[in-house]
Structures are given as structure tokens and as C-alpha cells.
Amino acid sequence: SPRQSDLDAVQILRESICHDCRLAMIAHVHEVAALMKEETGRRFITDVEHALTPSSPRRGRGNP
């Protein structure tokens, strides 16, 4: 059976990888938005933020 310290280390590594992934995704979304017209880019960022927030209702086709 794995030791608690090993399980803790795996959890810390997992959280670190997820954090780095989120930062890379946010940077990419902002890079993509920068290629759009300013207002369209702002809406794009807002839509992505809403889509990535688990507690928020989904927006998009059929959902105002």
C-alpha cells in the first residue's frame, strides 16, 4: 500500500501540472483574442471564462 507521503507528493505534482496547464490555456486564449477586433476579443475571453467556470450556466447556442 502506498505511503501517505507518496500520495501527498503525487497530489502536489498533479495540482502543479493542472495549475501550469491553466496558466498556459489562459495565455493562449489572450493571444487568440489579440488577433481579433477589440470588442470581439473581449467577448471571446468572457465566453471562455464562463465556459471554464464549473458553477456558471453554459452560454452559447440556445443559451443567452
Biopython code that builds the backbone (N, CA, C, O; Angstrom):
import numpy as np
from Bio.PDB.StructureBuilder import StructureBuilder

atoms = [
    (1, "SER", "N", (0.844, -1.193, 0.000)),
    (1, "SER", "CA", (0.000, 0.000, 0.000)),
    (1, "SER", "C", (0.882, 1.247, 0.000)),
    (1, "SER", "O", (1.884, 1.295, 0.714)),
    (2, "PRO", "N", (0.518, 2.258, -0.797)),
    (2, "PRO", "CA", (1.353, 3.471, -0.866)),
    (2, "PRO", "C", (1.360, 4.217, 0.465)),
    (2, "PRO", "O", (0.368, 4.237, 1.194)),
    (3, "ARG", "N", (2.495, 4.824, 0.756)),
    (3, "ARG", "CA", (2.599, 5.638, 1.971)),
    (3, "ARG", "C", (1.895, 6.967, 1.753)),
    (3, "ARG", "O", (1.801, 7.451, 0.625)),
    (4, "GLN", "N", (1.402, 7.554, 2.837)),
    (4, "GLN", "CA", (0.696, 8.841, 2.753)),
    (4, "GLN", "C", (1.594, 9.916, 2.139)),
    (4, "GLN", "O", (1.122, 10.745, 1.361)),
    (5, "SER", "N", (2.880, 9.908, 2.479)),
    (5, "SER", "CA", (3.789, 10.925, 1.932)),
    (5, "SER", "C", (3.898, 10.790, 0.409)),
    (5, "SER", "O", (4.003, 11.794, -0.295)),
    (6, "ASP", "N", (3.873, 9.557, -0.098)),
    (6, "ASP", "CA", (3.902, 9.353, -1.550)),
    (6, "ASP", "C", (2.619, 9.868, -2.198)),
    (6, "ASP", "O", (2.659, 10.495, -3.257)),
    (7, "LEU", "N", (1.487, 9.600, -1.560)),
    (7, "LEU", "CA", (0.206, 10.075, -2.080)),
    (7, "LEU", "C", (0.154, 11.603, -2.065)),
    (7, "LEU", "O", (-0.352, 12.221, -3.001)),
    (8, "ASP", "N", (0.676, 12.203, -1.003)),
    (8, "ASP", "CA", (0.718, 13.662, -0.922)),
    (8, "ASP", "C", (1.591, 14.241, -2.029)),
    (8, "ASP", "O", (1.230, 15.244, -2.645)),
    (9, "ALA", "N", (2.737, 13.616, -2.285)),
    (9, "ALA", "CA", (3.643, 14.089, -3.324)),
    (9, "ALA", "C", (2.973, 14.011, -4.697)),
    (9, "ALA", "O", (3.114, 14.924, -5.511)),
    (10, "VAL", "N", (2.250, 12.930, -4.953)),
    (10, "VAL", "CA", (1.545, 12.778, -6.231)),
    (10, "VAL", "C", (0.470, 13.861, -6.363)),
    (10, "VAL", "O", (0.311, 14.445, -7.435)),
    (11, "GLN", "N", (-0.257, 14.127, -5.297)),
    (11, "GLN", "CA", (-1.303, 15.151, -5.325)),
    (11, "GLN", "C", (-0.708, 16.534, -5.580)),
    (11, "GLN", "O", (-1.262, 17.310, -6.358)),
    (12, "ILE", "N", (0.401, 16.844, -4.940)),
    (12, "ILE", "CA", (1.069, 18.134, -5.146)),
    (12, "ILE", "C", (1.526, 18.262, -6.591)),
    (12, "ILE", "O", (1.352, 19.316, -7.202)),
    (13, "LEU", "N", (2.110, 17.201, -7.145)),
    (13, "LEU", "CA", (2.552, 17.220, -8.540)),
    (13, "LEU", "C", (1.360, 17.419, -9.480)),
    (13, "LEU", "O", (1.435, 18.204, -10.425)),
    (14, "ARG", "N", (0.274, 16.715, -9.220)),
    (14, "ARG", "CA", (-0.924, 16.826, -10.049)),
    (14, "ARG", "C", (-1.453, 18.262, -10.030)),
    (14, "ARG", "O", (-1.774, 18.820, -11.079)),
    (15, "GLU", "N", (-1.544, 18.855, -8.843)),
    (15, "GLU", "CA", (-2.032, 20.228, -8.726)),
    (15, "GLU", "C", (-1.110, 21.208, -9.442)),
    (15, "GLU", "O", (-1.578, 22.170, -10.052)),
    (16, "SER", "N", (0.183, 20.973, -9.373)),
    (16, "SER", "CA", (1.154, 21.837, -10.046)),
    (16, "SER", "C", (0.993, 21.764, -11.569)),
    (16, "SER", "O", (1.018, 22.785, -12.255)),
    (17, "ILE", "N", (0.828, 20.553, -12.081)),
    (17, "ILE", "CA", (0.643, 20.370, -13.527)),
    (17, "ILE", "C", (-0.653, 21.044, -13.980)),
    (17, "ILE", "O", (-0.670, 21.726, -15.004)),
    (18, "CYS", "N", (-1.734, 20.858, -13.222)),
    (18, "CYS", "CA", (-3.021, 21.485, -13.570)),
    (18, "CYS", "C", (-2.903, 23.004, -13.547)),
    (18, "CYS", "O", (-3.443, 23.684, -14.420)),
    (19, "HIS", "N", (-2.203, 23.534, -12.558)),
    (19, "HIS", "CA", (-2.007, 24.987, -12.453)),
    (19, "HIS", "C", (-1.257, 25.507, -13.678)),
    (19, "HIS", "O", (-1.665, 26.499, -14.283)),
    (20, "ASP", "N", (-0.161, 24.840, -14.044)),
    (20, "ASP", "CA", (0.625, 25.255, -15.205)),
    (20, "ASP", "C", (-0.204, 25.175, -16.480)),
    (20, "ASP", "O", (-0.100, 26.043, -17.347)),
    (21, "CYS", "N", (-1.019, 24.146, -16.594)),
    (21, "CYS", "CA", (-1.879, 23.980, -17.767)),
    (21, "CYS", "C", (-2.888, 25.127, -17.856)),
    (21, "CYS", "O", (-3.106, 25.689, -18.929)),
    (22, "ARG", "N", (-3.502, 25.470, -16.717)),
    (22, "ARG", "CA", (-4.467, 26.583, -16.707)),
    (22, "ARG", "C", (-3.801, 27.883, -17.136)),
    (22, "ARG", "O", (-4.372, 28.644, -17.917)),
    (23, "LEU", "N", (-2.593, 28.147, -16.628)),
    (23, "LEU", "CA", (-1.884, 29.372, -16.999)),
    (23, "LEU", "C", (-1.585, 29.398, -18.501)),
    (23, "LEU", "O", (-1.745, 30.434, -19.146)),
    (24, "ALA", "N", (-1.156, 28.276, -19.053)),
    (24, "ALA", "CA", (-0.869, 28.200, -20.487)),
    (24, "ALA", "C", (-2.140, 28.407, -21.303)),
    (24, "ALA", "O", (-2.117, 29.073, -22.338)),
    (25, "MET", "N", (-3.248, 27.836, -20.839)),
    (25, "MET", "CA", (-4.515, 27.976, -21.550)),
    (25, "MET", "C", (-4.975, 29.428, -21.531)),
    (25, "MET", "O", (-5.418, 29.948, -22.555)),
    (26, "ILE", "N", (-4.876, 30.086, -20.382)),
    (26, "ILE", "CA", (-5.276, 31.490, -20.278)),
    (26, "ILE", "C", (-4.412, 32.352, -21.200)),
    (26, "ILE", "O", (-4.927, 33.225, -21.899)),
    (27, "ALA", "N", (-3.114, 32.112, -21.203)),
    (27, "ALA", "CA", (-2.217, 32.876, -22.078)),
    (27, "ALA", "C", (-2.599, 32.666, -23.541)),
    (27, "ALA", "O", (-2.611, 33.619, -24.320)),
    (28, "HIS", "N", (-2.909, 31.436, -23.918)),
    (28, "HIS", "CA", (-3.283, 31.136, -25.297)),
    (28, "HIS", "C", (-4.586, 31.851, -25.683)),
    (28, "HIS", "O", (-4.687, 32.418, -26.771)),
    (29, "VAL", "N", (-5.575, 31.819, -24.791)),
    (29, "VAL", "CA", (-6.853, 32.485, -25.060)),
    (29, "VAL", "C", (-6.627, 33.978, -25.295)),
    (29, "VAL", "O", (-7.229, 34.564, -26.194)),
    (30, "HIS", "N", (-5.762, 34.591, -24.486)),
    (30, "HIS", "CA", (-5.477, 36.014, -24.664)),
    (30, "HIS", "C", (-4.710, 36.279, -25.962)),
    (30, "HIS", "O", (-4.924, 37.310, -26.600)),
    (31, "GLU", "N", (-3.829, 35.375, -26.358)),
    (31, "GLU", "CA", (-3.120, 35.526, -27.635)),
    (31, "GLU", "C", (-4.103, 35.446, -28.800)),
    (31, "GLU", "O", (-4.009, 36.228, -29.747)),
    (32, "VAL", "N", (-5.043, 34.506, -28.734)),
    (32, "VAL", "CA", (-6.046, 34.369, -29.783)),
    (32, "VAL", "C", (-6.924, 35.619, -29.821)),
    (32, "VAL", "O", (-7.210, 36.147, -30.896)),
    (33, "ALA", "N", (-7.351, 36.091, -28.651)),
    (33, "ALA", "CA", (-8.210, 37.279, -28.582)),
    (33, "ALA", "C", (-7.509, 38.502, -29.166)),
    (33, "ALA", "O", (-8.158, 39.365, -29.757)),
    (34, "ALA", "N", (-6.193, 38.581, -29.005)),
    (34, "ALA", "CA", (-5.431, 39.718, -29.531)),
    (34, "ALA", "C", (-5.460, 39.769, -31.058)),
    (34, "ALA", "O", (-5.219, 40.821, -31.651)),
    (35, "LEU", "N", (-5.754, 38.638, -31.690)),
    (35, "LEU", "CA", (-5.827, 38.597, -33.156)),
    (35, "LEU", "C", (-7.186, 39.066, -33.677)),
    (35, "LEU", "O", (-7.363, 39.259, -34.879)),
    (36, "MET", "N", (-8.132, 39.246, -32.773)),
    (36, "MET", "CA", (-9.487, 39.625, -33.149)),
    (36, "MET", "C", (-9.677, 41.133, -32.992)),
    (36, "MET", "O", (-8.846, 41.816, -32.394)),
    (37, "LYS", "N", (-10.780, 41.639, -33.537)),
    (37, "LYS", "CA", (-11.147, 43.019, -33.261)),
    (37, "LYS", "C", (-11.329, 43.137, -31.752)),
    (37, "LYS", "O", (-11.691, 42.165, -31.090)),
    (38, "GLU", "N", (-11.078, 44.331, -31.205)),
    (38, "GLU", "CA", (-11.035, 44.503, -29.746)),
    (38, "GLU", "C", (-12.303, 44.008, -29.054)),
    (38, "GLU", "O", (-12.217, 43.236, -28.099)),
    (39, "GLU", "N", (-13.467, 44.433, -29.514)),
    (39, "GLU", "CA", (-14.716, 44.024, -28.852)),
    (39, "GLU", "C", (-14.948, 42.524, -28.991)),
    (39, "GLU", "O", (-15.384, 41.879, -28.038)),
    (40, "THR", "N", (-14.665, 41.965, -30.154)),
    (40, "THR", "CA", (-14.829, 40.529, -30.372)),
    (40, "THR", "C", (-13.892, 39.748, -29.454)),
    (40, "THR", "O", (-14.284, 38.728, -28.888)),
    (41, "GLY", "N", (-12.673, 40.216, -29.308)),
    (41, "GLY", "CA", (-11.704, 39.574, -28.427)),
    (41, "GLY", "C", (-12.154, 39.591, -26.975)),
    (41, "GLY", "O", (-12.008, 38.598, -26.262)),
    (42, "ARG", "N", (-12.704, 40.728, -26.534)),
    (42, "ARG", "CA", (-13.212, 40.807, -25.154)),
    (42, "ARG", "C", (-14.350, 39.818, -24.945)),
    (42, "ARG", "O", (-14.406, 39.142, -23.918)),
    (43, "ARG", "N", (-15.272, 39.729, -25.929)),
    (43, "ARG", "CA", (-16.385, 38.780, -25.806)),
    (43, "ARG", "C", (-15.865, 37.350, -25.780)),
    (43, "ARG", "O", (-16.359, 36.518, -25.019)),
    (44, "PHE", "N", (-14.870, 37.066, -26.611)),
    (44, "PHE", "CA", (-14.275, 35.732, -26.667)),
    (44, "PHE", "C", (-13.709, 35.346, -25.297)),
    (44, "PHE", "O", (-13.960, 34.246, -24.803)),
    (45, "ILE", "N", (-12.949, 36.253, -24.693)),
    (45, "ILE", "CA", (-12.366, 35.982, -23.377)),
    (45, "ILE", "C", (-13.472, 35.747, -22.346)),
    (45, "ILE", "O", (-13.391, 34.813, -21.548)),
    (46, "THR", "N", (-14.490, 36.583, -22.364)),
    (46, "THR", "CA", (-15.605, 36.431, -21.426)),
    (46, "THR", "C", (-16.298, 35.089, -21.618)),
    (46, "THR", "O", (-16.598, 34.394, -20.646)),
    (47, "ASP", "N", (-16.553, 34.724, -22.879)),
    (47, "ASP", "CA", (-17.218, 33.447, -23.159)),
    (47, "ASP", "C", (-16.377, 32.263, -22.683)),
    (47, "ASP", "O", (-16.912, 31.312, -22.112)),
    (48, "VAL", "N", (-15.075, 32.316, -22.914)),
    (48, "VAL", "CA", (-14.199, 31.227, -22.480)),
    (48, "VAL", "C", (-14.178, 31.148, -20.953)),
    (48, "VAL", "O", (-14.232, 30.057, -20.385)),
    (49, "GLU", "N", (-14.099, 32.301, -20.292)),
    (49, "GLU", "CA", (-14.101, 32.305, -18.821)),
    (49, "GLU", "C", (-15.389, 31.678, -18.289)),
    (49, "GLU", "O", (-15.354, 30.891, -17.343)),
    (50, "HIS", "N", (-16.525, 32.027, -18.898)),
    (50, "HIS", "CA", (-17.797, 31.439, -18.460)),
    (50, "HIS", "C", (-17.813, 29.930, -18.701)),
    (50, "HIS", "O", (-18.286, 29.168, -17.858)),
    (51, "ALA", "N", (-17.301, 29.506, -19.842)),
    (51, "ALA", "CA", (-17.299, 28.076, -20.171)),
    (51, "ALA", "C", (-16.401, 27.282, -19.219)),
    (51, "ALA", "O", (-16.658, 26.105, -18.961)),
    (52, "LEU", "N", (-15.363, 27.914, -18.703)),
    (52, "LEU", "CA", (-14.412, 27.222, -17.835)),
    (52, "LEU", "C", (-14.762, 27.310, -16.358)),
    (52, "LEU", "O", (-14.079, 26.718, -15.523)),
    (53, "THR", "N", (-15.817, 28.043, -16.029)),
    (53, "THR", "CA", (-16.244, 28.167, -14.643)),
    (53, "THR", "C", (-17.320, 27.128, -14.386)),
    (53, "THR", "O", (-18.437, 27.262, -14.885)),
    (54, "PRO", "N", (-17.001, 26.085, -13.608)),
    (54, "PRO", "CA", (-17.939, 24.973, -13.429)),
    (54, "PRO", "C", (-19.304, 25.377, -12.876)),
    (54, "PRO", "O", (-20.309, 24.757, -13.223)),
    (55, "SER", "N", (-19.362, 26.396, -12.030)),
    (55, "SER", "CA", (-20.632, 26.751, -11.401)),
    (55, "SER", "C", (-21.501, 27.648, -12.261)),
    (55, "SER", "O", (-22.669, 27.867, -11.940)),
    (56, "SER", "N", (-20.943, 28.176, -13.363)),
    (56, "SER", "CA", (-21.743, 29.090, -14.181)),
    (56, "SER", "C", (-22.538, 28.303, -15.216)),
    (56, "SER", "O", (-22.085, 27.266, -15.699)),
    (57, "PRO", "N", (-23.739, 28.807, -15.557)),
    (57, "PRO", "CA", (-24.507, 28.142, -16.609)),
    (57, "PRO", "C", (-23.782, 28.283, -17.942)),
    (57, "PRO", "O", (-23.109, 29.282, -18.191)),
    (58, "ARG", "N", (-23.924, 27.294, -18.777)),
    (58, "ARG", "CA", (-23.283, 27.327, -20.092)),
    (58, "ARG", "C", (-23.935, 28.383, -20.959)),
    (58, "ARG", "O", (-25.157, 28.523, -20.971)),
    (59, "ARG", "N", (-23.107, 29.131, -21.691)),
    (59, "ARG", "CA", (-23.596, 30.107, -22.646)),
    (59, "ARG", "C", (-23.271, 29.600, -24.040)),
    (59, "ARG", "O", (-22.417, 28.732, -24.218)),
    (60, "GLY", "N", (-23.937, 30.131, -24.986)),
    (60, "GLY", "CA", (-23.667, 29.748, -26.362)),
    (60, "GLY", "C", (-24.949, 29.530, -27.098)),
    (60, "GLY", "O", (-25.975, 30.116, -26.752)),
    (61, "ARG", "N", (-24.912, 28.702, -28.103)),
    (61, "ARG", "CA", (-26.116, 28.452, -28.912)),
    (61, "ARG", "C", (-27.261, 27.985, -28.042)),
    (61, "ARG", "O", (-27.153, 26.997, -27.315)),
    (62, "GLY", "N", (-28.354, 28.710, -28.129)),
    (62, "GLY", "CA", (-29.543, 28.329, -27.400)),
    (62, "GLY", "C", (-29.534, 28.742, -25.938)),
    (62, "GLY", "O", (-30.543, 28.592, -25.248)),
    (63, "ASN", "N", (-28.407, 29.261, -25.452)),
    (63, "ASN", "CA", (-28.318, 29.713, -24.057)),
    (63, "ASN", "C", (-27.879, 31.173, -24.039)),
    (63, "ASN", "O", (-26.729, 31.468, -24.364)),
    (64, "PRO", "N", (-28.757, 32.082, -23.670)),
    (64, "PRO", "CA", (-28.401, 33.514, -23.687)),
    (64, "PRO", "C", (-27.326, 33.857, -22.679)),
    (64, "PRO", "O", (-26.924, 35.016, -22.576)),
]
sb = StructureBuilder()
sb.init_structure("model")
sb.init_model(0)
sb.init_chain("A")
sb.init_seg("    ")
for serial, (resi, resn, name, xyz) in enumerate(atoms, 1):
    if name == "N":
        sb.init_residue(resn, " ", resi, " ")
    sb.init_atom(name, np.array(xyz, "f"), 0.0, 1.0, " ", f" {name:<3s}", serial, name[0])
structure = sb.get_structure()
